[in-house]
Amino acid sequence: MQIEYYKNQLTFAEIKAYDAICRALNSRSEYAEFAGGLTNEQISRVYVSVLYDHPEFFYAPRVIATCSSRGEVKVSLQSVYDKAILKKAETAMRETARSFSVVGGDEVAAEKKLLDYFVYNATYEINYQFNQNAASAIYFKKAQCSGFASAFKYFADKIGIWCIIVDGAVSEAGGNGAHAWNIVRIKGEYYHVDPTMTLGSNTDKPQNVRYSFLNLGDDGMIARGYSWDRSKVPACPKSMFSDDFSPSTQSGESCSSDEKRVFRRLYDVENFILQSMKEGKSVIPFSLDIPQYDCEKLAGLVKSIAQRSAQQLTKGVSCNIRSFGSRFTVSVQYK
């Protein structure tokens, strides 16, 4: 199933350019040519639409160069990978996609399998050279949000789940950073899915993945600090699950209230971690909203707090800290 959602939002002239770029990328041509008359802004919009609709064009450059001559526009499309790597990546991606399917019409179970794949096989790496395409998440297994969103759509297209990429922002530690995620259509209803944040809330790679960003409604996303141009994508009126803040886990039960805790004072964080350790919890997830500190500083503070809390217990305790932006997980081992 190939969903060309953004193509359908273009003008007739823009669609001609869109089709020309798709033909060139399919044939691995280094250039696409189409009739002039479009502004640079329109050409950029067309190109982004192609990339969002076609994650299989992972080798396309993120930024294009154009030139015009005699009423024609020429767009440079030189692959970001050499031929050997491109072939290996394509083969690996197709083979990986074959391991997923919608069994018995259960699209939600298929979604979870896709999210599981990212949690157990990929890492979030913002500085990786090619971290914003489907191959980065599937073949190289290192990506950032746009890479994971593209990879999720790539798999969804292959197994027949309606899916698009959404471009927006999410608040992190007092700021508002660019972000990408997905919208799916399940049984006629639209929902948000964020594979990147799913990865971030499962950095401890648990046996049962926490699906805290699966099939949410618009209100649930807004409550989590997301923003996007709602006029460009389908409305998602409600979450699939009864509570926007407690989506289903793999076992079908709701998430614990700990996972939605947001602290604004380090004193409260320390009390929470210490009490959780006293209760024998092995996984302690939470978020911080302390804008005066950057993410690196927060990670260091949380590590110190966790170690200090562990030292207050009479029994031996060791802990490991994992972070994703302002979201943290303290994994505890009791001796």
C-alpha positions in Angstrom: 0.0 0.0 0.0 1.6 3.2 -1.1 0.0 6.3 0.5 0.7 9.5 -1.5 -1.0 11.7 1.0 1.0 14.8 0.5 0.9 14.5 -3.3 -2.9 15.0 -3.1 -2.4 18.4 -1.5 -0.4 19.8 -4.4 -1.5 21.8 -7.4 -1.7 20.3 -10.9 1.6 21.9 -11.9 3.2 20.7 -8.6 2.0 17.2 -9.2 3.8 17.1 -12.6 7.0 18.1 -10.8 6.3 15.5 -8.1 5.9 12.7 -10.7 9.0 13.8 -12.5 11.1 13.6 -9.3 9.6 10.2 -8.5 10.4 8.8 -12.0 14.0 10.1 -11.6 14.5 8.6 -8.2 13.0 5.3 -9.3 15.4 5.1 -12.2 18.3 6.3 -10.1 18.8 9.3 -12.3 21.0 12.0 -10.9 18.6 14.7 -12.2 14.9 15.3 -12.6 13.6 17.7 -15.2 10.1 19.3 -15.4 8.5 22.4 -16.8 9.3 25.7 -15.2 6.9 28.1 -13.6 7.2 27.0 -10.0 8.8 29.1 -7.3 11.7 27.8 -5.2 9.3 27.5 -2.3 6.9 25.4 -4.4 9.8 23.1 -5.6 10.9 22.6 -2.0 7.3 21.8 -1.0 7.1 19.3 -3.8 10.4 17.6 -2.9 9.5 17.3 0.8 6.1 15.8 -0.2 8.0 13.2 -2.3 10.3 12.3 0.6 7.4 12.0 3.1 5.2 9.9 0.8 8.1 7.7 -0.4 10.4 6.5 2.4 11.8 4.0 0.0 13.7 6.9 -1.6 16.0 6.9 1.4 19.0 7.6 -0.8 17.6 10.9 -2.0 19.5 14.0 -0.7 17.8 16.0 2.0 18.7 19.3 0.3 18.4 19.8 -3.5 20.1 22.1 -5.9 18.1 23.5 -8.8 18.8 25.3 -12.0 16.5 26.7 -14.8 17.1 26.9 -18.5 14.8 27.5 -21.4 11.6 27.0 -19.4 12.8 23.8 -17.8 13.8 23.1 -14.2 16.6 20.7 -13.4 16.9 19.2 -9.9 20.0 17.4 -8.7 19.2 14.1 -7.1 22.6 12.5 -6.6 22.4 9.6 -4.1 23.8 10.1 -0.6 25.1 6.5 -0.7 27.4 4.8 -3.1 26.0 1.9 -5.2 27.3 -0.9 -3.0 25.9 0.5 0.2 22.6 1.4 -1.5 22.2 -2.1 -2.8 22.9 -3.7 0.6 20.6 -1.3 2.4 17.7 -1.9 0.0 18.1 -5.7 0.3 18.3 -5.6 4.1 15.2 -3.3 4.3 13.1 -5.6 2.0 14.1 -8.7 4.0 13.4 -7.0 7.3 10.0 -5.9 6.0 9.1 -9.5 5.1 9.2 -10.4 8.8 6.2 -8.2 9.5 2.6 -8.7 8.6 -1.0 -8.0 9.7 -2.2 -11.3 11.1 -5.9 -11.9 11.3 -6.7 -8.2 10.6 -5.0 -7.2 13.8 -3.3 -4.0 12.8 -2.6 -2.9 16.4 -0.6 -6.1 17.0 1.3 -5.3 13.8 2.0 -1.7 15.0 3.4 -3.1 18.2 5.7 -5.5 16.4 7.1 -2.5 14.4 7.7 -0.5 17.6 9.3 -3.5 19.2 11.7 -3.7 16.3 13.0 -0.2 16.9 13.2 -0.6 20.7 15.3 -3.8 20.4 17.4 -3.1 17.3 18.0 0.7 16.9 19.4 3.6 18.9 18.6 7.3 18.8 21.7 9.2 17.5 21.3 12.8 16.5 24.8 13.3 15.2 24.9 10.3 12.8 25.8 11.4 9.3 22.7 10.0 7.6 20.2 9.8 10.4 17.0 11.2 8.8 15.9 8.4 6.4 14.4 5.0 6.6 17.7 3.2 6.0 19.3 4.9 8.9 16.8 3.3 11.3 16.5 -0.1 9.6 19.9 -0.8 8.0 22.3 1.3 10.0 20.2 1.2 13.1 21.0 4.7 14.1 18.5 7.5 13.5 16.7 10.5 14.9 13.0 11.3 14.7 12.6 11.8 11.0 14.5 8.5 10.4 12.3 6.5 12.7 9.1 8.1 11.3 10.3 7.3 7.7 11.1 3.7 8.7 7.8 3.2 10.4 6.0 4.4 7.3 8.2 2.2 5.1 7.2 -0.9 7.1 3.5 0.2 7.3 3.4 0.7 3.5 4.8 -2.8 3.0 2.2 -4.5 5.3 -0.8 -2.5 4.2 -1.3 -0.1 7.2 -2.4 3.4 6.1 0.3 5.7 7.4 1.8 9.2 6.9 4.6 11.2 8.4 3.8 14.3 10.5 6.1 17.2 10.8 5.8 19.3 14.0 7.4 20.0 17.3 7.5 18.7 20.9 8.4 20.5 24.0 11.6 19.2 25.7 13.0 20.6 29.0 11.3 24.0 28.5 12.1 24.3 24.8 10.2 23.4 21.7 12.2 21.3 19.2 11.3 20.1 15.7 10.0 16.6 15.7 8.5 14.0 13.3 6.1 11.1 14.0 3.3 9.3 12.2 -0.5 9.1 11.9 -2.1 5.8 11.1 -5.6 4.8 10.1 -7.0 1.8 12.0 -10.5 0.6 11.3 -11.4 3.9 9.8 -10.1 6.0 12.7 -6.9 8.1 12.7 -4.3 8.0 15.5 -0.9 9.3 16.3 2.1 7.0 16.7 5.6 8.2 17.8 8.3 5.5 17.3 11.0 7.8 18.5 9.4 8.6 21.8 8.5 4.9 22.2 12.2 4.2 21.8 13.0 6.9 24.4 10.6 5.5 27.0 12.1 2.0 26.6 15.8 2.7 26.8 16.1 -0.1 29.4 14.8 -2.5 26.6 12.2 -4.2 28.9 10.7 -7.6 28.2 7.3 -5.9 27.8 7.6 -2.7 25.8 5.8 0.3 27.1 3.5 1.6 24.3 3.1 5.1 25.8 3.0 6.8 22.4 0.8 4.4 20.4 -2.5 5.3 18.8 -3.1 8.6 20.6 -5.7 11.3 19.9 -5.0 14.9 19.2 -5.7 15.9 22.8 -3.3 13.3 24.1 -0.6 14.6 21.9 -1.2 18.2 22.9 -1.1 17.2 26.6 2.3 15.7 26.0 3.6 18.9 24.5 3.2 18.2 20.8 2.3 20.9 18.2 1.7 20.6 14.5 -0.2 22.2 11.6 -3.6 20.5 12.1 -4.9 21.8 8.8 -2.4 19.6 6.9 -3.2 16.2 8.4 -6.2 14.2 9.4 -7.8 14.9 12.8 -7.4 12.2 15.4 -10.5 12.8 17.6 -9.7 10.3 20.3 -7.2 7.8 21.6 -7.7 4.1 20.9 -7.4 3.5 24.7 -9.6 4.9 27.4 -7.0 7.2 29.0 -4.7 9.4 26.8 -2.1 9.2 29.6 -2.3 5.4 30.0 -2.1 3.7 26.6 -2.1 -0.1 26.5 1.0 -2.0 27.2 1.8 -5.3 25.6 -0.1 -7.2 28.2 -3.2 -5.1 27.6 -2.9 -3.4 31.0 -2.6 0.4 31.4 0.8 2.0 32.2 1.7 2.8 35.8 1.2 6.4 36.9 5.0 6.7 37.3 5.5 6.9 33.6 3.5 10.1 33.3 5.2 11.9 36.3 6.8 15.2 35.4 9.0 16.9 38.1 10.0 20.5 38.3 12.1 20.4 41.4 15.2 18.1 42.0 14.1 17.7 45.6 10.9 16.0 44.4 12.9 13.8 42.1 15.2 12.6 44.9 12.2 11.8 47.1 10.5 9.9 44.3 13.6 7.9 43.4 14.3 7.0 47.0 10.8 6.0 47.8 10.6 3.9 44.6 13.8 2.1 45.6 12.4 1.5 49.1 9.4 -0.1 47.4 11.7 -2.4 45.4 10.9 -1.0 42.0 13.4 -2.1 39.3 12.4 0.4 36.7 11.7 4.1 37.7 10.6 6.2 34.7 9.9 10.0 34.9 10.3 13.3 33.1 11.9 16.6 34.2 10.7 20.1 33.3 13.6 22.2 34.6 14.4 24.7 31.8 17.4 26.2 33.5 19.4 23.1 32.9 20.2 21.5 29.5 19.7 17.8 28.9 23.4 16.9 29.6 23.3 18.7 32.9 20.0 17.1 33.9 21.4 13.6 33.1 24.4 14.3 35.4 22.1 15.5 38.2 19.8 12.5 37.9 22.8 10.2 38.1 24.0 11.8 41.3 20.6 11.7 42.8 20.1 8.0 42.0 23.5 7.1 43.4 22.8 9.1 46.6 19.5 7.5 47.0 21.0 4.0 46.5 23.5 4.7 49.2 20.8 5.4 51.8 19.4 1.9 51.5 20.8 -0.8 53.9 20.9 -3.5 51.2 23.2 -3.3 48.2 21.8 -1.5 45.3 23.3 -0.6 41.8 21.6 1.6 39.3 21.9 2.6 35.7 20.5 5.8 34.2 19.1 6.2 30.7 17.9 9.4 29.2 16.1 10.6 26.1 15.8 14.4 26.2 14.0 15.3 29.4 12.8 11.7 29.9 14.7 9.4 32.3 14.6 5.8 33.4 16.5 4.6 36.4 17.1 0.8 36.2 17.8 -0.7 39.7 19.4 -4.0 40.6 19.0 -5.2 44.2 21.6 -7.5 45.7 
